Amino acid sequence: MGKPVNVASVKHLSVFRYPGGKTWFIPWLRRWLGSLKRKPQLMVEPFVGGGVVSLTAVHEKLVSRALIVEKDAAIASVWRACLSSDAARLAGRIRSFPFSQDSIEEQIAEAKRSCDQVEMALSVILLNRIRRGGVMAPGAGILKLGENGNGISSRWYPETLARRVEYIYSIRNQIEFREGDGVGVIKEHCNRKSVVFFADPPYHHAGRRLYTHWQMDHKKLLDELGAVKGDFIITYDDVPGIRRLAAESGFDKARVPMKNTGHALKHELVIGRDLTWIA
């Protein structure tokens, strides 16, 4: 399958550093959607997380629109703020935030008290930036040395992040966000041939460590996607249990090289009806 993708060569559009993020998949995304007979009218991403796939598909006009879904309320708060009239205020708060351990702790406490959407979104972005690998699950570790010994500020690029918020807002008419059950949203669009589905569910093995909502019925997900009229792709950790489920469903599968946050070479599993485009 060749060398893993150099993620530094891929344009970063998301405000998140997300565990299990799909920046490595972007060249394959272009190849997949380019192989279809018609440009999809809608891409449904039922487990959006950091959202790099849907953002790229819309940005590069590979699809007309995207419907993204997230169950985690914290992650959802950021998407809601970025896609609403609060985006400008969020971008301003990012630019002006006095970054330090103490100010981050104060921000998180104040956001919980106020329940303000922008303050909550800022808190989530801050946590995402100071935790190892961007892991948002309870108990995730905080950066210590970081890059070049810069500690928790290693991943804090306020101007870059503010511009990403502003960009997401600029394409808000092409992205619909919902908080809730992604599998249920698949059912809503299962009979439309003009809709494609990109599903990146919680890792089968490491999900407990990486995500707040990691439990799910993987067989049910494969069954639901197998019933859709449009095309679909699922990405998974390459483990025997998922390989078995894919084989039982009669799906095609391929191992694709990628590098994790520790720069270790790994393979992820790509599942679909027809993966001839990936060869």
N, C-alpha and C positions, 0 to 999 in steps of 0.2 A: 504493500500500500504506500510505499515511499516514506519520505521524511515527514516528521511532524511539522505543522504550520508554525511559522515564526509569528507569535501573536503580536509582537511589536510592529509588524507590518500591517496589521488590521486597524482600521479607524475605530477608536473607542468612542461610543456615543452614550453609554450608560453612566449614571452617577455612582453605580455600585461596583465594588470588588466582590464578586460573588463566588462562594465555594461551588465547584462544579460548573462554573461559567462556561459559556459556549463560544468564546472568541475563536477557539481552534476550529470550530465547525464552519465559520463564515465562508471560506473558499468552497466547501462542500455544499453549503446552502445555495450559493450562486449556481453551482453546477446542477443541483437538483431542480431548482425552479426554472433554470434555463432549459432543462430537458423536457419540460411539459409543453403540450401543444398550444396551450393558451395561458396568458398571464392570469394568475388567480385574482379573483375579485376581493378575496378576503383570506388572511391567514389567521387561524385561531391558535393561540399559544396558551394552553390551560395551566401551565406551571411556570409563570413568567420569570420569577426571580429577578435577576439583573436586567433581563430583557434585551440582551444584545442582538438576538436573532430577529425579533420583530422590528426593533429599531433599524437594523441594517436593511431588512427587507423593504421597509417603507422608504428609508433614506435613498436607497439605490433603485427605487421604483420597480422592484421585483414583484411586488404585489400592490394592489390598489389601496387596501386598508388592512389594519390588524386589530384583532380583538384579543386583549391580554387579560389573564385571570391570575389572581394571587390570593392564597388563603391566609397567609401570615399578615396580621393586622399592622405590624410595624412596617414591613415592606410596602404594604398597601398604602400607608399614609404618605410615603414618598411619591408613589405614582399619582395619587390623587392631587397632591400639591403641584407636581410638575405639569399636570394636564389641566390645571384650573387657573383661574385668574390670580391665585396665590403664588404663581411661579415667580413673578418679578420680585415679590417680597422675600421668597425663599432664596433666590439668587443673591439678593442684597444682604441677607443675613449670613450667607456663606462667605461672601467677600469681606464682611466687616467683623466676623467672629474672632474674638481674642483667644487664639488657640493655646490651651494649656490643660494639664490634667485637672486642675481645680475648676477652670471655667467649663470644661466638659461635664464634670460631675454636677456643677450648679445648673447647667443647661438641661440636663436630663431630669433633675429633680423639679425644676420650674415647669418643664413641658408636661410632666405628669400632673402637676397641680392645675395648670391652665387648660389642658386639653385642647390647646390651639393647634390647628392642623399644621401650620408652618413651623411652629416651635417643635412639634413632635417629629416632623419630617427632618428637621435639622439635627435633632438628637439621634435619629436613626442613622443618618449619613455620617455623623461624627463617630458613632459606635462602629459602624461598618469600616471606617477608615483606620481605627486604632486597634482593631482586633486582628489576630493572626489569620491570614488568609481570607479576611472578610467574613469569617464565620459568625453568624448571628444567633446561633442556638444558645440557650441559657448555659452559663458556665464557661463560655469560650474565653481563651486566654488573650491577654493584652500584649501588644508589641513591646519588647524590651529594647534590644539593640536597634532593630529596624534596619533600614538601608543606610550604609555609611555611618552607622552609629547615631542616627538622628532620632531614634526612639519612636514615640507615638506620632511625631510629626512627619515620619517618613513617607506616609501616603496622603498627606494633606496638601492638596493643590487647589486652593480656594478659587482662583480665577478660572482654572480649567473646569472645575466642578460647576461653578456658576454658569459658565457658557453652555455646559451640557444641559443644565436645567432649562435655560432659555431656548436651546434648540428643541428639546422635547416639547416645550410649549408651542413652538412655532409649527409643529406638525400635529398638533392636538386634534385637528379635524380628520386626521387619517388614523387615529388610534382611539379605540374605546377601551376603557379599563373597568373591570369588575372585581370586586372582592368576594371570594367565596369558593365554591366547589368547581374546579376545572372540568372534572369528568362530566358533570351535569351540563356544562356549556357545550361539550362535544355533541351531546344528544340533540341540542337545539339546531345544529347545523349539519347533521349527519346525512341529510338527503340532498344537499346542494353540491353539484359537481364542480361548481366554480370556487369552492372553498377548500383550502389545504390546511393541514394540521401539523404543527410542530410540537411534539411533546417531549419535555425533558423532566421526567418525574424524579422524586428524591431517589438518590442512589439506593440500590437494593441492600448493600452491605453497610456502607458508611453513613447512610442517611440519619441514623440516630444521633451521631456525633455532630453532623453539619447543620441540621435544620430543626426548627421548632416543630413543624408539622411533617414528620418523616414517615408516619405509618400510612400505608395505603394498600389496596387490593390490586396488585400488579396484573393479575390475570384478567380482572374486570376491565382495566384500562386497555389491554390488548384486544379484548373482545369488543369493546366500544369502538376502538379505532378500526378494527377489522370490518365493522359494519358500515363505515362512512362511504359515501359515493365519491367524494373527492380523494386526492392523494394524501398520504401522511408519512411522516418520519418520526421515529422515536429514538432517542439516544439514552444509553444506559451504561453503567459500569459493566465491564465484561466479566460476568460471573456465571457459573454453571446453571444456577436456577433460572436466570433470565434467558440464557441460551435455550434451555429446555422449553420454556414457555413459548418462545418465538418459533421453535421447531414444531411444537404441538399446534400452533396457530397457522402453520403453513407459510410463515413470512420469510422473506429473504433477510439475510443479516451479513454484516461485514465488520471487520475489526479495523479501526482507524487510529493511527498513532497520534498522540498528543503529549504535552508536558503539563504536569500539575504545578501548583503554586511553589513547590520545592524544586521545580525544574527537572524532576525525575521523569524519564520516558515511560509512558503507559499506553495502553490501548483502550479505547472506548468502543462500545457496541452500537452500531447504527442498524436500525430495523425498519423495514418497509415492505411494500408489496413487490417492488421491482427495483433492485439497486444496480442495474446494468450501467447507469450513469456514473457510478462510483468506482468502477474498475480502472 
